[in-house]
Every structure is written in C-alpha cells, then in structure tokens.
Amino acid sequence: MMMKLGVIGIGVMGDPIARNLKKAGFDVTVYSRRPESCAPLREAGIAVGQGVADVIAASDATILMLPGHKEIDAVLQRAADGRIGVPVEGKTLVLMATVAPAYSLALERAVLAAGGRYVESPVSGSKTPAQTGQLVVLAAAADPAQLDALQPAFDAIGKRTVRCGAVPGAMRMKLANNLLLIASFEAITEAVHFAGSVGLDVQQFLEMAQAGPLANDVLRMKAPKLLADDFERQAAISQAFKDIGFVCDEAEARGLWLPAARTNRTVFGEAMRRGQGDEDVIGVIKVLRDGMPSAIDA
C-alpha cells in the first residue's frame, strides 16, 4: 500500500509537486495559508485539508514547502522554546524548503521530541523541473530506512535522489549547489550586460555561448528570457538572496573566504532593496544596467 502524503505550501514548487505525487498514484492532501492556491488542485482531484493539523493527521508523511523559518514556525505552531504545537507523534515531516543548517538541526530535535520523524529533503530545480518531475532531491535523515520509505515519492517528483547522510547534510549540500547556481545566474546576466554594452549582438553572443563548452540547462533556460527582458519568475530573486545569505553565514562561521558568494549577496541584495524580490533572478541585470550605488561599491 502506498503511503499517504501531505503537502503544506502550495506555490510555484508545491503545486507541481502535489500534482506529480497524485499522478504517481499517491493519496495526497494539501494545505496553503492562501486557500485560493488550493482551488486548482481540488479541481484536479486532490484533497484539500482544513488546516495544518488536518493534513498531518491524514498523512503518513507531510512535505513542508514553505518560504523560510518564519513560515515553518508559524504552520507548526512552534513556541519560543522551540516546541511544536501541532500533533506530529508517529508522523514524518519532510522539509523540502531551503533553510539554515542550524535551523534544520533544531527542527529535527523538536520533531523527535514531539514523537515524530524528520527528513531533510531540499530539492534542486525551479518551476519547470518541478512541473516535469525532473527535480534533484537531496535527502538526509537519522535513519536511512526513513529515506527508503520515501524513495517512491522522491522518484515521483525528481530524476535523481542524492543521499547526504544525517541532518543537516542535505541542507549543506543544497547550499553548496546554490552557491554554484546563483553564481551562474549572475555570471550569465553579467556577460549579457557586458556584451550588449560593448556593442555586440546579444543574440549572437548567446548562440555562441550555447554552442561552446559552457552550454548548460541554465544558459538554455535564461537566454530567451534575457533576450526578451522577461523577468517573470522561474527562480525568484528573493530566494537567491535568502540562500546566498545562508551560504555566507555558514562560511563566516567557519572563517571561509568566499568572494563570489559575498559579491552575489551584495548584487541580489541591491535588487531586493529596489523591490525586485518577486522577479526572476535575471532581473539583477537592471542593477547592472543602472550601475551599483557608490555606497555599495565602497
């Protein structure tokens, strides 16, 4: 018998994840803090819970796909001392959001203290890979058997699962991956800005780049958006800024010098300051076009 799954957090990622789980034959129950987000899933035959506790009670394992610490604490009703207010005894919570490793460790302790099981499982990929079931799942848990039980669900939403040992191994793997990914977003955007500014045909430049040794899925995905100045979100500036902040925090705690990460924190931070958080990551080209403010250059 297939396990019953819950998904809390229905947005750019949570919606397609729930759909792909349903398509794979799982009994799925969803909940969103914005009820209107669940309406299309209800029409697709997916059950909609009345609240967080309702979803957890109806499910063997519940995926949390929420923006960050604040939202996770809110839905789990975590008290100031870290204790979880919603019943999780005998249930598995699967954290698919990207959070600080220290927060994930603390959440694991809280879930275990409440009698539940905890799996850390951030995913690599944005809107399109989520829709096509081509995410890369990074997974960590105290007991590998927990990952074995969830593997059919991971297979339904992703093309590969990478097991990263104990918590917070998966979260640290995700941050290392996002360091590379965010640097790639910025480098592609910066190269396009440079090419256009020195009088090159930007389309020709991008065609050349896609025929060369650095051709990759990120370049193929972002090239048409850059040509069209299309800033509709695939991967949001707000998410990139949050994640690169976690990378910098981890690095600084260990005395590591990561100049590219620190630069990208500044660039994406300036885009956030300008109110571009909901735009796609290529929206940082606006920051480059305007020139970095002197206060930040310093």
Backbone bond lengths (Angstrom), bond angles and torsions (degrees), N, CA, C in turn:
res aa  C-N    CA-C-N  psi(-1)  N-CA   C-N-CA  omega(-1)  CA-C   N-CA-C  phi
1 M - - - 1.464 - - 1.519 109.53 -
2 M 1.354 117.02 131.55 1.461 121.30 -179.65 1.521 110.15 -73.77
3 M 1.328 115.62 143.70 1.457 118.75 -179.37 1.516 111.42 -69.41
4 K 1.325 115.07 154.14 1.457 121.08 176.00 1.527 107.76 -88.40
5 L 1.323 115.49 134.69 1.458 120.65 -174.08 1.521 111.67 -121.90
6 G 1.319 115.39 142.48 1.447 121.58 173.27 1.520 109.60 -113.01
7 V 1.308 116.28 151.86 1.465 121.95 173.78 1.519 107.31 -131.90
8 I 1.321 116.29 117.70 1.465 121.77 177.42 1.519 107.78 -110.91
9 G 1.328 115.72 119.81 1.457 121.93 -175.29 1.513 109.13 109.88
10 I 1.340 116.82 92.42 1.461 121.45 -175.76 1.532 108.53 -110.57
11 G 1.321 114.26 101.34 1.453 120.33 179.97 1.516 109.47 -145.82
12 V 1.320 116.10 -142.84 1.464 121.49 -177.29 1.520 111.61 -56.96
13 M 1.332 117.53 -36.80 1.462 121.70 -178.55 1.531 112.41 -100.56
14 G 1.315 116.80 -41.73 1.458 120.14 -175.74 1.519 113.51 -63.98
15 D 1.324 117.62 -36.83 1.461 121.40 179.83 1.532 111.63 -61.42
16 P 1.344 119.37 -56.39 1.472 118.26 -179.69 1.520 113.62 -66.20
17 I 1.323 117.82 -31.17 1.466 119.95 176.69 1.528 109.74 -62.12
18 A 1.332 117.28 -46.00 1.463 120.90 178.56 1.526 110.96 -61.84
19 R 1.323 117.15 -41.38 1.467 121.21 -179.47 1.527 111.40 -64.31
20 N 1.326 116.57 -42.63 1.461 119.80 -178.83 1.523 111.93 -69.63
21 L 1.316 117.03 -33.99 1.463 120.17 174.95 1.535 110.42 -65.34
22 K 1.327 116.09 -43.43 1.465 120.50 177.29 1.527 110.52 -61.67
23 K 1.327 116.66 -43.71 1.462 121.59 -179.68 1.528 111.23 -61.12
24 A 1.333 116.17 -32.50 1.464 120.91 -179.60 1.532 112.32 -79.49
25 G 1.315 116.93 -3.49 1.458 120.01 175.65 1.511 115.87 102.26
26 F 1.328 117.83 5.32 1.459 120.31 179.26 1.525 110.79 -77.97
27 D 1.310 115.29 150.01 1.462 123.09 170.86 1.528 105.76 -83.37
28 V 1.335 116.76 112.02 1.463 121.80 -171.23 1.528 110.92 -117.02
29 T 1.329 115.82 135.71 1.464 122.88 173.38 1.518 108.10 -125.67
30 V 1.329 117.16 133.83 1.463 120.56 -175.09 1.522 110.88 -122.92
31 Y 1.332 113.62 162.00 1.465 120.41 174.69 1.525 108.44 -153.38
32 S 1.317 115.73 141.65 1.464 121.66 175.08 1.519 108.97 -135.47
33 R 1.306 114.92 147.69 1.468 119.53 174.94 1.530 110.26 -67.22
34 R 1.338 116.27 -17.31 1.472 122.35 174.63 1.535 107.12 -110.32
35 P 1.313 118.85 97.42 1.474 122.18 -173.78 1.522 113.67 -53.10
36 E 1.340 117.11 -33.17 1.460 119.65 -178.00 1.535 112.37 -62.50
37 S 1.332 116.86 -23.31 1.463 120.24 179.48 1.521 112.08 -67.77
38 C 1.319 116.28 -25.36 1.470 120.57 -176.53 1.523 113.07 -87.26
39 A 1.324 117.62 -14.54 1.468 120.34 -175.55 1.526 112.78 -56.70
40 P 1.332 120.17 -46.83 1.470 119.55 179.49 1.524 112.53 -63.45
41 L 1.329 117.67 -32.25 1.460 120.54 178.97 1.531 110.57 -71.62
42 R 1.315 115.90 -37.28 1.469 119.38 176.14 1.532 109.65 -60.11
43 E 1.336 115.85 -41.76 1.464 120.61 178.93 1.520 111.59 -65.12
44 A 1.350 116.11 -25.93 1.466 120.97 179.05 1.525 112.09 -85.73
45 G 1.336 117.11 4.93 1.459 121.02 176.67 1.511 115.04 90.80
46 I 1.328 116.76 14.04 1.465 121.31 179.57 1.525 109.00 -95.98
47 A 1.331 116.34 134.66 1.462 120.52 -178.95 1.519 110.85 -70.01
48 V 1.315 115.98 143.72 1.468 122.01 178.74 1.519 108.30 -115.98
49 G 1.322 117.11 120.86 1.447 122.15 -179.85 1.520 112.39 -76.79
50 Q 1.324 115.74 158.51 1.462 120.87 179.10 1.524 112.24 -80.00
51 G 1.321 116.01 -18.08 1.459 120.49 -179.10 1.513 109.99 -173.75
52 V 1.321 116.02 -179.68 1.455 121.70 -177.10 1.526 110.96 -62.28
53 A 1.329 116.54 -48.60 1.462 120.29 -178.88 1.518 111.12 -60.74
54 D 1.326 116.63 -35.54 1.457 122.07 179.28 1.527 110.76 -63.33
55 V 1.336 116.74 -44.00 1.462 121.35 -179.94 1.529 110.79 -65.95
56 I 1.327 116.39 -46.00 1.466 120.27 -178.98 1.528 110.40 -62.45
57 A 1.340 117.05 -41.52 1.464 120.82 179.88 1.521 112.08 -64.36
58 A 1.338 116.95 -33.41 1.462 121.36 -176.63 1.526 112.61 -83.47
59 S 1.337 116.99 -6.86 1.465 120.88 -170.51 1.525 112.15 -122.53
60 D 1.326 115.27 150.54 1.467 120.01 171.52 1.526 109.89 -77.20
61 A 1.329 114.97 -40.09 1.465 121.33 178.49 1.518 108.54 -136.39
62 T 1.322 116.90 138.84 1.463 121.90 -177.52 1.521 109.77 -122.24
63 I 1.320 115.15 123.56 1.470 122.42 178.46 1.526 108.88 -84.39
64 L 1.326 115.83 131.71 1.464 121.89 173.72 1.512 108.01 -105.24
65 M 1.339 116.71 109.24 1.459 121.95 178.01 1.522 107.11 -118.59
66 L 1.338 114.27 79.53 1.459 122.65 -173.44 1.520 110.34 -122.75
67 P 1.350 117.86 159.04 1.460 119.99 -173.63 1.525 115.72 -60.98
68 G 1.325 118.10 -38.04 1.462 117.89 -174.96 1.517 113.52 -175.39
69 H 1.333 115.24 -166.55 1.461 123.09 -174.42 1.529 112.33 -54.49
70 K 1.316 116.36 -47.51 1.462 121.48 -174.48 1.523 111.33 -59.96
71 E 1.339 115.66 -45.60 1.458 120.26 -177.85 1.532 111.33 -70.56
72 I 1.323 116.99 -37.67 1.468 120.80 178.39 1.526 110.01 -63.46
73 D 1.331 116.01 -47.39 1.468 119.83 178.94 1.525 111.18 -60.55
74 A 1.339 116.51 -37.16 1.460 119.94 -178.39 1.524 111.26 -66.27
75 V 1.335 117.79 -47.07 1.469 119.22 -176.28 1.527 111.63 -71.35
76 L 1.336 117.02 -28.99 1.463 120.06 178.83 1.526 112.51 -89.64
77 Q 1.332 116.26 -1.30 1.471 121.84 179.66 1.526 110.80 53.67
78 R 1.340 115.41 50.26 1.464 119.27 179.61 1.516 110.23 -76.42
79 A 1.314 115.34 131.79 1.466 121.44 179.66 1.522 109.90 -81.17
80 A 1.325 115.61 173.95 1.465 120.75 -179.51 1.524 111.64 -60.38
81 D 1.336 117.07 -28.43 1.465 120.23 179.21 1.531 112.41 -86.22
82 G 1.341 116.86 4.06 1.458 121.21 176.67 1.508 115.53 93.54
83 R 1.334 118.01 -8.62 1.463 120.56 -177.74 1.524 111.39 -70.16
84 I 1.346 115.60 143.89 1.455 122.40 -178.82 1.522 109.83 -87.14
85 G 1.345 116.03 133.35 1.450 120.28 -176.83 1.512 114.50 -89.94
86 V 1.346 118.03 -25.43 1.466 119.42 -179.90 1.532 109.51 -85.84
87 P 1.336 118.51 147.14 1.466 120.74 -178.75 1.526 111.50 -68.73
88 V 1.350 116.47 125.54 1.461 120.91 178.55 1.533 111.88 -129.34
89 E 1.334 117.11 6.35 1.462 119.88 -176.55 1.527 110.61 -59.24
90 G 1.333 115.86 128.44 1.456 121.63 179.40 1.508 114.32 78.17
91 K 1.333 117.44 1.69 1.464 122.30 -177.92 1.522 110.78 -109.69
92 T 1.336 115.89 160.43 1.463 121.71 176.99 1.518 109.66 -110.35
93 L 1.329 116.63 128.88 1.459 121.70 172.11 1.525 108.02 -103.20
94 V 1.324 116.10 129.90 1.460 122.68 -177.98 1.522 107.95 -115.47
95 L 1.322 116.74 107.37 1.462 120.73 -177.61 1.518 109.81 -87.14
96 M 1.336 117.06 108.99 1.461 121.60 179.40 1.518 112.53 -100.72
97 A 1.308 118.02 -7.29 1.459 120.89 176.61 1.528 109.86 -74.02
98 T 1.329 116.34 160.80 1.461 121.33 174.46 1.515 108.70 -95.25
99 V 1.336 115.99 120.68 1.463 121.78 -178.29 1.519 108.78 -134.39
100 A 1.319 116.49 173.71 1.464 120.70 175.73 1.526 109.19 -65.86
101 P 1.319 118.73 137.38 1.468 121.02 179.22 1.531 113.29 -53.17
102 A 1.337 116.88 -40.10 1.462 119.57 -179.95 1.522 111.04 -63.59
103 Y 1.331 116.99 -36.11 1.468 120.27 178.00 1.525 110.30 -66.74
104 S 1.322 117.24 -41.20 1.455 120.92 179.91 1.527 111.03 -62.65
105 L 1.313 116.68 -41.47 1.468 120.51 176.74 1.526 111.13 -60.75
106 A 1.320 116.56 -44.00 1.467 120.65 -179.83 1.525 110.39 -65.52
107 L 1.335 116.75 -38.18 1.460 120.03 179.14 1.525 110.42 -67.36
108 E 1.317 117.53 -38.73 1.463 120.56 176.75 1.530 110.37 -58.96
109 R 1.319 116.37 -45.63 1.471 119.96 179.85 1.526 110.53 -60.79
110 A 1.328 116.44 -41.13 1.465 120.56 -178.49 1.528 111.56 -66.89
111 V 1.330 116.83 -40.78 1.462 120.60 -179.96 1.528 110.33 -66.59
112 L 1.328 116.18 -44.45 1.468 119.62 178.97 1.532 110.94 -62.77
113 A 1.338 116.88 -40.53 1.464 120.74 179.62 1.529 111.35 -63.59
114 A 1.333 116.26 -27.34 1.468 120.84 -179.50 1.530 111.65 -89.28
115 G 1.340 117.04 4.33 1.454 120.58 177.29 1.509 115.30 88.60
116 G 1.329 116.52 11.07 1.457 120.36 179.91 1.520 112.47 -101.40
117 R 1.330 115.72 -177.73 1.462 122.90 175.23 1.528 108.13 -116.73
118 Y 1.318 115.67 151.06 1.470 119.71 -174.19 1.518 110.04 -131.45
119 V 1.322 115.54 129.82 1.463 122.15 174.73 1.521 107.75 -126.51
120 E 1.311 114.12 129.46 1.467 121.45 177.23 1.523 106.40 -95.40
121 S 1.347 116.44 122.10 1.457 118.15 -172.99 1.523 112.61 -148.94
122 P 1.340 118.26 62.18 1.464 119.24 174.94 1.523 110.07 -64.54
123 V 1.325 116.51 153.09 1.458 120.62 -179.31 1.524 109.94 -116.29
124 S 1.316 115.32 147.87 1.457 121.73 175.55 1.513 108.40 -104.03
125 G 1.314 115.96 124.31 1.454 121.05 -177.72 1.511 110.00 139.78
126 S 1.321 116.19 159.67 1.459 120.69 -178.47 1.527 109.90 -116.50
127 K 1.311 117.12 -152.90 1.462 122.80 -170.81 1.532 113.25 -56.80
128 T 1.325 117.44 -50.84 1.463 120.12 -175.80 1.527 112.67 -65.65
129 P 1.348 119.71 -48.50 1.472 118.79 176.06 1.530 112.76 -60.26
130 A 1.330 117.07 -33.25 1.468 119.31 177.03 1.519 110.72 -64.89
131 Q 1.337 116.88 -41.38 1.457 121.13 -179.15 1.528 111.95 -66.32
132 T 1.335 116.54 -35.62 1.462 120.88 -175.50 1.529 113.26 -94.71
133 G 1.338 117.00 4.10 1.455 120.35 179.79 1.514 113.30 69.27
134 Q 1.331 116.48 32.24 1.458 121.48 -175.83 1.528 112.64 -114.59
135 L 1.326 117.15 25.61 1.450 120.42 176.24 1.526 110.50 -68.77
136 V 1.320 116.52 159.37 1.462 121.87 168.47 1.516 106.13 -105.30
137 V 1.327 116.06 122.64 1.458 121.71 -176.30 1.525 108.99 -97.66
138 L 1.328 116.24 125.55 1.458 122.04 175.51 1.524 106.57 -104.44
139 A 1.314 117.29 127.14 1.467 118.89 -170.99 1.521 112.02 -133.00
140 A 1.333 115.59 138.83 1.463 122.06 176.99 1.523 108.79 -145.40
141 A 1.327 115.49 143.36 1.463 121.06 178.69 1.514 109.03 -161.59
142 A 1.326 115.68 158.16 1.457 120.43 178.77 1.522 111.11 -65.00
143 D 1.325 116.45 -34.29 1.465 122.22 -177.63 1.527 109.08 -120.26
144 P 1.341 119.32 116.45 1.463 121.48 179.18 1.526 113.46 -56.27
145 A 1.327 117.53 -24.57 1.461 120.18 179.09 1.531 111.37 -61.92
146 Q 1.318 116.63 -29.53 1.454 119.96 177.52 1.524 110.43 -65.06
147 L 1.330 116.33 -36.65 1.460 120.34 178.13 1.527 110.45 -71.87
148 D 1.329 116.85 -36.55 1.463 120.14 176.63 1.526 110.21 -58.53
149 A 1.324 116.30 -43.21 1.463 120.66 -178.14 1.530 111.60 -64.73
150 L 1.333 116.10 -33.50 1.459 121.10 -177.26 1.523 113.90 -90.01
151 Q 1.325 117.10 -8.12 1.469 119.38 -174.01 1.531 113.59 -56.73
152 P 1.339 120.14 -40.47 1.475 118.23 176.70 1.529 113.09 -59.54
153 A 1.322 116.93 -34.86 1.464 120.14 177.30 1.524 110.29 -69.62
154 F 1.335 116.46 -42.31 1.463 119.77 177.23 1.520 110.39 -60.63
155 D 1.323 117.20 -39.96 1.462 121.27 -179.91 1.526 111.52 -65.15
156 A 1.329 116.78 -28.96 1.461 120.78 -179.01 1.521 112.48 -72.93
157 I 1.323 117.09 -25.30 1.470 119.48 -176.48 1.526 112.94 -110.97
158 G 1.327 117.52 -11.85 1.459 119.14 -173.25 1.514 113.52 -136.42
159 K 1.320 114.68 163.40 1.466 121.05 178.07 1.527 111.90 -93.33
160 R 1.337 115.93 -15.92 1.460 119.16 179.90 1.519 109.26 -157.80
161 T 1.327 115.30 144.34 1.462 121.04 173.77 1.527 108.16 -116.62
162 V 1.324 115.89 128.79 1.459 121.98 177.81 1.525 107.37 -110.35
163 R 1.328 116.83 116.15 1.462 121.01 179.58 1.521 109.65 -87.37
164 C 1.323 115.17 128.57 1.467 121.59 -168.64 1.527 112.87 -117.58
165 G 1.321 117.69 24.86 1.452 120.66 177.31 1.509 112.58 78.13
166 A 1.340 115.35 -139.45 1.466 120.91 -178.02 1.521 111.03 -87.14
167 V 1.327 115.84 160.49 1.467 122.59 173.23 1.523 108.63 -61.45
168 P 1.360 120.27 135.17 1.453 128.77 7.85 1.527 113.59 -103.33
169 G 1.334 117.83 39.98 1.459 120.56 -177.16 1.512 113.93 -58.15
170 A 1.347 117.40 -40.67 1.458 120.25 -179.48 1.533 110.99 -67.32
171 M 1.338 116.57 -37.98 1.457 119.34 -179.49 1.524 110.92 -67.70
172 R 1.317 116.99 -38.99 1.465 119.34 177.50 1.530 110.97 -68.08
173 M 1.329 116.86 -36.20 1.463 120.21 175.29 1.523 110.33 -62.51
174 K 1.322 116.09 -41.96 1.475 120.15 179.05 1.521 111.03 -62.65
175 L 1.330 117.08 -40.60 1.465 119.45 -179.75 1.520 111.22 -66.79
176 A 1.335 117.31 -39.55 1.463 119.93 177.06 1.524 110.04 -62.49
177 N 1.330 115.94 -41.88 1.463 120.53 178.33 1.525 110.77 -64.17
178 N 1.340 116.49 -42.82 1.455 119.43 -177.66 1.518 112.55 -71.07
179 L 1.314 117.52 -27.79 1.466 120.19 172.70 1.521 109.23 -58.27
180 L 1.334 116.52 -46.99 1.461 121.51 178.66 1.519 111.76 -66.54
181 L 1.325 116.30 -43.11 1.457 121.02 -176.51 1.526 111.82 -66.66
182 I 1.324 116.81 -45.41 1.465 120.46 -178.41 1.527 110.53 -66.98
183 A 1.334 116.34 -38.10 1.468 119.57 175.26 1.524 110.06 -61.68
184 S 1.338 117.56 -36.64 1.467 121.49 178.63 1.524 110.84 -67.08
185 F 1.332 117.33 -44.20 1.464 120.75 177.60 1.527 110.46 -56.48
186 E 1.330 114.93 -49.12 1.461 118.86 -177.33 1.521 111.49 -67.06
187 A 1.329 117.62 -41.08 1.470 120.98 -177.95 1.526 111.22 -64.47
188 I 1.337 116.73 -42.28 1.471 119.46 178.12 1.522 110.26 -62.83
189 T 1.334 115.62 -44.82 1.459 120.32 -179.64 1.523 110.79 -63.89
190 E 1.319 116.72 -42.51 1.464 121.26 -179.50 1.527 111.09 -66.05
191 A 1.332 116.77 -39.41 1.465 120.44 179.28 1.527 110.92 -64.59
192 V 1.332 117.10 -40.58 1.465 121.05 177.43 1.528 110.18 -64.64
193 H 1.329 116.17 -42.41 1.464 120.21 177.88 1.531 110.51 -61.04
194 F 1.319 116.79 -44.16 1.466 120.91 178.78 1.524 110.69 -63.64
195 A 1.332 117.42 -46.88 1.463 121.23 -177.59 1.522 110.92 -58.91
196 G 1.339 116.08 -46.00 1.453 118.96 179.53 1.514 112.82 -66.90
197 S 1.321 116.91 -35.58 1.470 121.24 -176.52 1.521 112.88 -72.20
198 V 1.328 117.28 -24.94 1.480 119.89 179.77 1.526 111.43 -99.58
199 G 1.340 117.28 12.66 1.451 121.38 171.26 1.515 116.33 89.98
200 L 1.329 117.59 11.18 1.462 119.54 178.47 1.527 110.66 -79.47
201 D 1.319 115.60 157.19 1.454 121.86 170.98 1.530 106.71 -75.99
202 V 1.332 117.20 110.79 1.460 120.68 -173.51 1.527 111.49 -64.01
203 Q 1.322 117.13 -38.47 1.462 118.88 178.25 1.525 110.57 -62.52
204 Q 1.307 116.77 -42.19 1.464 120.14 178.54 1.527 110.69 -63.75
205 F 1.322 116.17 -40.39 1.468 119.75 177.73 1.529 110.73 -60.13
206 L 1.331 116.18 -46.50 1.465 119.45 -178.06 1.527 111.77 -67.01
207 E 1.329 117.42 -36.07 1.470 120.34 175.93 1.520 110.30 -63.99
208 M 1.322 116.55 -41.10 1.455 121.22 177.37 1.524 110.87 -62.94
209 A 1.344 116.13 -44.90 1.460 120.36 -178.45 1.526 110.93 -62.82
210 Q 1.337 116.34 -37.74 1.460 119.97 -178.95 1.527 113.03 -74.91
211 A 1.331 116.55 -12.59 1.459 120.51 176.09 1.527 111.64 -96.32
212 G 1.331 116.59 -5.04 1.460 121.05 -173.75 1.516 113.44 -101.23
213 P 1.333 116.84 -169.04 1.463 121.64 -174.26 1.525 114.33 -70.39
214 L 1.331 118.43 -15.25 1.462 120.49 -179.53 1.525 112.43 -99.37
215 A 1.324 117.71 11.35 1.459 120.24 176.52 1.528 109.83 -61.84
216 N 1.324 116.98 132.45 1.460 121.26 179.94 1.521 109.43 -159.31
217 D 1.316 115.94 175.14 1.467 120.27 -177.28 1.519 112.19 -63.19
218 V 1.331 117.18 -36.19 1.458 120.18 -179.76 1.520 110.20 -63.12
219 L 1.327 117.11 -45.77 1.461 121.30 179.91 1.527 110.48 -63.61
220 R 1.326 117.41 -44.02 1.469 120.49 179.73 1.529 111.08 -63.74
221 M 1.327 117.36 -34.74 1.459 120.99 -178.64 1.529 112.08 -75.07
222 K 1.328 115.52 -38.01 1.467 118.90 -173.69 1.525 113.46 -90.00
223 A 1.338 118.82 -21.54 1.470 120.79 -177.29 1.529 112.62 -56.43
224 P 1.345 119.63 -52.55 1.469 117.97 -179.79 1.523 113.27 -64.30
225 K 1.333 117.53 -31.40 1.456 120.16 178.35 1.523 110.73 -68.19
226 L 1.319 116.48 -39.46 1.463 120.16 179.14 1.528 110.83 -67.73
227 L 1.318 117.40 -38.95 1.466 120.60 179.10 1.524 111.30 -64.79
228 A 1.331 116.05 -33.48 1.466 120.59 -176.39 1.521 113.32 -95.95
229 D 1.344 117.78 0.89 1.468 120.11 -171.34 1.526 110.04 50.76
230 D 1.329 115.26 45.13 1.452 122.52 -178.60 1.530 108.40 -95.24
231 F 1.325 115.97 108.01 1.454 120.42 -175.20 1.536 112.49 -104.14
232 E 1.350 116.55 13.65 1.462 118.80 176.05 1.529 108.95 -61.39
233 R 1.307 115.65 137.15 1.458 122.15 -169.74 1.524 113.51 -67.26
234 Q 1.326 115.41 128.23 1.463 123.95 160.31 1.530 106.43 -109.80
235 A 1.329 115.17 -59.05 1.461 122.62 170.13 1.528 105.96 -119.92
236 A 1.322 116.51 124.34 1.463 120.74 -170.09 1.520 112.82 -80.99
237 I 1.321 115.21 148.09 1.465 121.47 174.02 1.527 109.79 -57.18
238 S 1.333 117.23 -40.61 1.470 120.09 -178.16 1.527 111.15 -60.27
239 Q 1.340 117.11 -39.48 1.453 120.42 179.62 1.524 111.32 -69.08
240 A 1.321 116.14 -41.68 1.471 119.77 178.70 1.522 110.48 -62.45
241 F 1.320 116.15 -41.40 1.472 119.70 -179.88 1.521 110.79 -65.50
242 K 1.319 116.40 -42.64 1.466 120.31 178.32 1.535 110.68 -60.48
243 D 1.329 115.54 -48.49 1.462 119.73 -174.66 1.521 112.43 -68.80
244 I 1.321 117.17 -39.06 1.469 118.25 -179.94 1.528 109.51 -70.44
245 G 1.324 116.37 -25.74 1.461 119.51 173.51 1.517 111.61 -66.41
246 F 1.339 116.81 -41.22 1.470 120.29 176.12 1.524 110.98 -62.12
247 V 1.341 116.62 -40.88 1.468 120.58 178.20 1.523 110.11 -59.91
248 C 1.325 115.99 -48.20 1.474 120.02 -178.32 1.525 111.33 -64.05
249 D 1.318 116.45 -38.94 1.470 119.59 178.60 1.532 110.80 -62.68
250 E 1.333 116.86 -45.17 1.463 121.27 178.64 1.522 110.39 -62.12
251 A 1.335 116.30 -42.44 1.464 120.57 -178.85 1.522 111.39 -65.50
252 E 1.319 115.67 -45.02 1.461 119.57 -177.91 1.519 111.40 -65.95
253 A 1.336 117.26 -32.71 1.467 120.45 178.44 1.523 111.74 -66.64
254 R 1.341 115.40 -22.24 1.462 120.46 -178.83 1.525 112.99 -108.62
255 G 1.322 116.60 5.80 1.459 120.25 179.45 1.518 113.58 70.39
256 L 1.354 116.83 26.46 1.459 120.58 -179.65 1.520 110.37 -88.84
257 W 1.321 115.94 141.39 1.468 120.89 176.69 1.522 107.99 -100.06
258 L 1.327 116.92 112.57 1.459 122.25 179.14 1.527 108.46 -123.31
259 P 1.329 117.78 83.57 1.467 120.44 -173.93 1.521 113.97 -62.10
260 A 1.336 118.20 -38.15 1.469 119.24 179.85 1.520 110.79 -66.33
261 A 1.319 116.64 -40.54 1.464 120.10 179.01 1.524 110.87 -62.87
262 R 1.321 116.24 -43.88 1.465 119.40 -178.79 1.525 110.93 -65.74
263 T 1.323 117.18 -39.11 1.459 120.44 177.85 1.516 111.05 -63.94
264 N 1.328 116.39 -43.01 1.460 119.27 -180.00 1.520 112.17 -68.55
265 R 1.311 117.43 -32.13 1.463 119.25 173.88 1.526 109.71 -60.52
266 T 1.326 116.75 -38.86 1.461 120.90 179.09 1.525 111.30 -68.99
267 V 1.337 117.31 -46.23 1.465 121.26 -177.54 1.528 111.16 -64.53
268 F 1.322 116.63 -49.55 1.466 119.18 -179.65 1.525 110.95 -70.01
269 G 1.331 116.72 -29.75 1.457 119.92 175.44 1.509 112.21 -64.88
270 E 1.335 116.62 -37.80 1.464 119.87 177.12 1.527 110.33 -66.25
271 A 1.334 117.52 -38.80 1.469 120.16 176.37 1.526 110.50 -62.92
272 M 1.331 116.73 -39.05 1.466 119.93 176.60 1.526 110.27 -63.16
273 R 1.324 116.98 -42.90 1.463 121.24 -179.62 1.517 110.74 -59.70
274 R 1.329 116.55 -31.25 1.462 121.88 -179.52 1.534 112.20 -84.35
275 G 1.311 118.18 1.55 1.450 121.15 177.66 1.513 115.04 83.03
276 Q 1.336 117.53 25.31 1.455 121.68 -176.70 1.529 113.38 -98.68
277 G 1.311 117.92 16.36 1.458 121.14 -172.31 1.510 115.18 -55.43
278 D 1.333 117.94 -33.89 1.468 121.03 -177.12 1.523 112.70 -87.48
279 E 1.306 117.89 -2.13 1.464 120.53 179.20 1.526 110.74 -81.18
280 D 1.335 114.82 161.88 1.456 119.54 173.67 1.525 110.02 -64.74
281 V 1.337 115.26 156.08 1.471 120.40 -176.92 1.517 113.38 -55.64
282 I 1.342 118.17 -27.19 1.466 118.49 -179.80 1.526 111.77 -69.68
283 G 1.339 116.11 -8.97 1.463 119.32 176.61 1.514 113.38 -61.84
284 V 1.337 117.56 -15.28 1.471 118.62 177.25 1.521 111.41 -64.78
285 I 1.343 118.51 -11.06 1.463 119.84 176.46 1.528 110.25 -62.42
286 K 1.323 117.46 -26.29 1.465 120.36 177.05 1.525 110.37 -65.00
287 V 1.317 116.31 -38.80 1.460 120.98 177.42 1.522 109.59 -63.77
288 L 1.335 116.49 -42.87 1.459 120.51 -179.21 1.520 110.80 -66.94
289 R 1.312 117.03 -39.67 1.469 120.13 -179.52 1.527 111.61 -65.14
290 D 1.323 116.16 -37.37 1.461 119.69 -177.90 1.526 112.33 -79.15
291 G 1.343 116.17 -21.04 1.460 119.41 -176.12 1.518 110.16 87.88
292 M 1.329 115.62 134.59 1.461 119.56 -178.58 1.521 110.77 -66.25
293 P 1.320 117.45 133.88 1.472 119.79 178.46 1.525 110.83 -56.28
294 S 1.313 116.37 146.05 1.467 120.63 -176.07 1.519 111.84 -60.14
295 A 1.329 116.81 -32.70 1.467 119.56 179.98 1.524 111.37 -62.82
296 I 1.345 116.90 -33.37 1.444 120.39 179.58 1.528 110.67 -82.98
297 D 1.343 117.24 -36.74 1.458 120.92 176.23 1.524 110.53 -54.50
298 A 1.320 116.14 -38.25 1.454 120.39 -177.25 1.514 110.83 -69.38
